[in-house]
């Protein structure tokens, strides 16, 4: 029993993370140079330089080397129950349950420890773009905190060749391992299939950093829960069509 939610090996665990980047001004000079030295050589105008610098600063949360996890969600799609563990520094945030989702504040290390405890009991994992983003981020941030993963979510891209556990990355599956070249996102797949998008509430992944700095931690956790539910619904449709 994990915090009131029972996870079993027979279920598919849907997972998703939200991340935020470090402040550019908090980085040492060598790190800043490592991330941006090429801009002065490649930028043709000062405007282009400023634009590219803005992209670098706003993209810090896309790397586990310059960003950190502020929410980890885990969801049992069959029972429609799950949990979101989220960062809420310097606040008195109580544990809350809404619509089958438990929201529990903790630091990044605690989130990772809790996720890997849950993962240990599961043999199938579901994500959207998890092989390229969520799973590597979880692995590297776990290494940062000295937390040992309990499952290998990156053993092989192809389901038939995966070992130990199955990680079904729906972006891989629904673009046929990159064969399809159309524009894709969780929102676009949800829109096409009549699934409620996590963006329906007006929040997008681009808003996470600003919400975090404004102290709206529960808003981030609820957005993460929307991602979990949308991914679970997309997984159900994928199974109906292809499995």
C-alpha positions as CSV (number, residue, x, y, z in Angstrom):
1,X,0.0,0.0,0.0
2,X,1.6,3.3,-1.1
3,X,0.1,6.3,0.6
4,X,-3.5,4.8,0.5
5,X,-3.2,3.7,-3.2
6,X,-2.6,0.0,-3.9
7,X,-0.3,-0.7,-6.8
8,X,0.0,-4.2,-8.2
9,X,2.3,-5.9,-10.8
10,X,-0.6,-6.5,-13.1
11,X,-1.4,-2.9,-13.7
12,X,0.0,-0.4,-16.3
13,X,1.5,2.5,-14.4
14,X,1.1,5.8,-16.3
15,X,3.7,8.3,-15.3
16,X,4.6,11.9,-16.1
17,X,6.9,14.6,-14.6
18,X,7.0,18.4,-14.6
19,X,10.3,20.2,-14.5
20,X,11.7,23.7,-13.8
21,X,15.1,25.1,-14.7
22,X,17.7,26.7,-12.5
23,X,18.0,30.5,-12.7
24,X,20.6,31.6,-15.2
25,X,22.0,34.1,-12.8
26,X,22.6,31.3,-10.3
27,X,25.0,29.5,-12.6
28,X,28.7,29.9,-12.4
29,X,30.6,31.6,-15.3
30,X,32.0,28.4,-16.7
31,X,28.5,26.8,-16.9
32,X,27.1,29.9,-18.5
33,X,29.9,29.8,-21.1
34,X,29.5,26.1,-21.7
35,X,25.8,26.6,-22.5
36,X,26.1,29.7,-24.7
37,X,29.7,30.2,-26.1
38,X,28.7,29.3,-29.6
39,X,26.1,32.1,-29.8
40,X,28.5,34.9,-30.4
41,X,30.0,33.1,-33.3
42,X,26.7,31.9,-34.9
43,X,24.3,34.8,-34.3
44,X,24.2,37.2,-37.2
45,X,22.6,40.1,-35.4
46,X,22.2,41.3,-31.8
47,X,18.5,40.6,-32.1
48,X,19.2,37.0,-33.1
49,X,21.7,36.7,-30.2
50,X,19.1,37.9,-27.7
51,X,16.5,35.6,-29.0
52,X,18.7,32.5,-28.8
53,X,19.8,33.5,-25.3
54,X,16.2,33.7,-24.3
55,X,15.6,30.3,-25.7
56,X,18.6,28.9,-23.7
57,X,17.4,30.5,-20.4
58,X,13.8,29.3,-20.9
59,X,15.0,25.8,-21.8
60,X,17.0,25.1,-18.7
61,X,14.2,22.9,-17.3
62,X,14.5,20.6,-20.3
63,X,17.8,19.2,-19.1
64,X,18.4,17.2,-15.8
65,X,21.8,18.9,-15.7
66,X,20.3,22.4,-15.4
67,X,16.8,21.7,-14.2
68,X,14.9,19.7,-11.5
69,X,11.7,17.8,-11.0
70,X,8.8,19.7,-9.4
71,X,6.1,17.0,-9.8
72,X,6.0,13.3,-10.4
73,X,2.6,11.6,-11.2
74,X,1.8,7.9,-11.1
75,X,-1.6,6.6,-12.2
76,X,-3.4,3.2,-12.3
77,X,-5.6,3.6,-15.4
78,X,-7.6,0.5,-14.7
79,X,-8.7,1.6,-11.2
80,X,-8.6,5.3,-12.1
81,X,-6.5,6.1,-9.0
82,X,-3.1,7.7,-8.6
83,X,-0.9,10.2,-6.9
84,X,1.0,13.3,-7.7
85,X,4.1,14.1,-5.6
86,X,5.0,17.7,-5.9
87,X,7.4,20.4,-4.6
88,X,5.9,23.1,-2.4
89,X,8.9,24.8,-0.8
90,X,8.5,27.1,2.2
91,X,4.7,26.4,2.4
92,X,2.4,24.5,4.7
93,X,0.7,22.4,2.0
94,X,-1.5,19.5,3.3
95,X,-2.0,16.2,1.6
96,X,-5.2,16.5,-0.6
97,X,-7.3,14.0,-2.5
98,X,-9.4,14.9,-5.5
99,X,-11.1,12.7,-8.0
100,X,-9.1,9.6,-7.2
101,X,-5.7,11.5,-7.2
102,X,-3.8,12.1,-4.0
103,X,-1.6,15.2,-4.0
104,X,1.3,15.0,-1.6
105,X,4.1,17.6,-1.2
106,X,7.7,16.5,-0.8
107,X,11.2,17.5,-1.9
108,X,12.7,16.2,-5.2
109,X,14.6,13.3,-3.5
110,X,11.4,12.2,-1.7
111,X,9.5,12.3,-5.0
112,X,12.0,10.1,-6.6
113,X,12.2,7.6,-3.7
114,X,8.4,7.3,-3.7
115,X,8.2,6.8,-7.5
116,X,10.8,4.1,-7.5
117,X,9.0,2.3,-4.6
118,X,5.8,2.3,-6.7
119,X,7.7,1.3,-9.8
120,X,9.2,-1.8,-8.1
121,X,5.8,-3.4,-7.9
122,X,5.0,-2.9,-11.6
123,X,6.0,-4.6,-14.9
124,X,4.3,-2.2,-17.4
125,X,4.8,1.5,-17.7
126,X,3.0,4.0,-20.0
127,X,4.1,7.5,-21.0
128,X,3.9,10.1,-23.8
129,X,7.4,11.0,-24.9
130,X,8.7,9.3,-21.8
131,X,11.7,7.6,-23.5
132,X,13.1,10.9,-24.7
133,X,12.3,13.1,-21.7
134,X,10.7,11.7,-18.5
135,X,12.7,8.5,-18.1
136,X,16.1,10.0,-18.8
137,X,15.3,12.9,-16.5
138,X,14.2,10.5,-13.7
139,X,17.4,8.5,-14.1
140,X,19.8,11.4,-14.0
141,X,18.0,13.3,-11.2
142,X,17.9,10.0,-9.2
143,X,21.7,9.8,-9.7
144,X,22.1,13.4,-8.5
145,X,20.3,12.4,-5.2
146,X,21.8,9.0,-4.8
147,X,18.5,7.3,-5.3
148,X,18.7,3.9,-7.0
149,X,16.0,3.2,-9.7
150,X,14.1,0.0,-9.3
151,X,13.2,-0.5,-12.9
152,X,15.0,0.1,-16.2
153,X,12.7,2.3,-18.3
154,X,15.2,2.7,-21.1
155,X,16.3,-0.9,-21.9
156,X,15.2,-0.7,-25.5
157,X,13.1,1.5,-27.7
158,X,11.2,-1.4,-29.3
159,X,8.6,-3.2,-27.2
160,X,9.5,-6.7,-28.5
161,X,13.2,-6.2,-27.3
162,X,12.6,-4.7,-23.9
163,X,13.9,-6.5,-20.9
164,X,12.6,-6.7,-17.3
165,X,9.6,-4.5,-17.8
166,X,7.7,-2.9,-20.7
167,X,7.8,0.8,-21.2
168,X,5.1,1.8,-23.7
169,X,5.9,5.3,-25.0
170,X,2.8,6.3,-26.8
171,X,4.6,8.9,-28.9
172,X,6.8,6.1,-30.3
173,X,3.8,3.8,-30.8
174,X,1.5,6.3,-32.4
175,X,4.2,7.7,-34.8
176,X,5.4,4.1,-35.5
177,X,8.8,4.6,-34.1
178,X,9.3,7.9,-35.9
179,X,8.1,6.7,-39.3
180,X,5.2,9.3,-39.2
181,X,6.5,12.8,-39.8
182,X,3.4,14.8,-38.9
183,X,3.3,17.3,-36.1
184,X,2.5,15.4,-32.9
185,X,1.8,16.2,-29.2
186,X,-0.3,14.8,-26.5
187,X,-2.8,17.7,-27.1
188,X,-3.1,17.0,-30.8
189,X,-3.7,13.3,-30.3
190,X,-6.3,14.0,-27.6
191,X,-8.0,16.5,-29.9
192,X,-8.2,14.1,-32.8
193,X,-9.5,11.2,-30.6
194,X,-12.0,13.2,-28.6
195,X,-10.1,12.9,-25.3
196,X,-10.0,15.8,-22.9
197,X,-6.7,17.5,-23.2
198,X,-4.6,18.5,-20.1
199,X,-4.6,21.9,-21.7
200,X,-8.4,22.2,-21.3
201,X,-8.0,24.0,-18.0
202,X,-5.9,26.7,-19.6
203,X,-2.5,25.6,-18.3
204,X,0.3,24.3,-20.6
205,X,3.8,22.9,-20.0
206,X,5.2,26.3,-20.8
207,X,3.4,27.7,-17.7
208,X,5.0,25.4,-15.2
209,X,8.1,27.5,-14.5
210,X,6.1,30.7,-13.9
211,X,3.5,28.9,-11.7
212,X,6.4,27.5,-9.7
213,X,8.0,30.9,-9.2
214,X,4.6,32.3,-8.2
215,X,4.2,29.6,-5.6
216,X,1.2,28.0,-7.3
217,X,2.5,24.5,-6.6
218,X,-0.9,22.8,-6.4
219,X,-1.8,24.2,-9.9
220,X,1.3,22.4,-11.3
221,X,0.2,19.2,-9.5
222,X,-3.3,19.4,-10.9
223,X,-1.9,20.0,-14.4
224,X,0.2,16.9,-14.0
225,X,-2.9,14.9,-13.0
226,X,-4.5,16.1,-16.3
227,X,-1.5,14.8,-18.2
228,X,-1.9,11.4,-16.4
229,X,-5.6,11.1,-17.2
230,X,-5.1,12.1,-20.8
231,X,-2.2,9.7,-21.3
232,X,-4.2,6.9,-19.7
233,X,-7.2,7.5,-22.0
234,X,-4.8,7.6,-25.0
235,X,-3.3,4.3,-23.8
236,X,-6.8,2.7,-23.7
237,X,-7.5,3.8,-27.3
238,X,-4.1,2.5,-28.5
239,X,-4.8,-0.9,-26.9
240,X,-8.2,-1.1,-28.6
241,X,-6.6,-0.3,-32.0
242,X,-3.3,-2.1,-32.0
243,X,-2.9,-4.5,-29.2
